[in-house]
Amino acid sequence: MEHKLRHLYSLQLVDNSLDELEEMKGSLPRQVRELETQRNDLSAAIAATEGAMRGAFAARDGADSEIIGLREKLTKYKAQQYEVRNNKEYDALTREMDHAQVSIVRLEK
């Protein structure tokens, strides 16, 4: 019987120690969970921003390529203006040049 009481007493001591530890922990687990949630939210926001940046860079590169192509066409059209045979061809080239210039301005913005 005494042996059982000693075990019960030591078990009570362990239980008291666990209660003290639990009390010392306080609100730390909740704070840790909140911080982890916050970190995950920020990581998701960073990933979304990086994706948007990659998309913007790709769009900018595409616009740059298109601007280069339009400037080449503009140079070609200017050279062709001196070789036209009638007003209709001249007007068509002028319209193409105006359209290319408007497109370049739009893409640069």
Residue pairs with C-beta under 8 A, 6 or more apart in sequence:
63 107
63 108
66 103
66 107
67 104
67 107
67 108
70 100
70 103
70 104
70 107
71 100
71 104
73 96
73 100
74 97
74 100
74 101
74 104
77 93
77 96
77 97
77 100
78 97
80 93
81 90
81 93
81 94
81 97
84 90
84 93
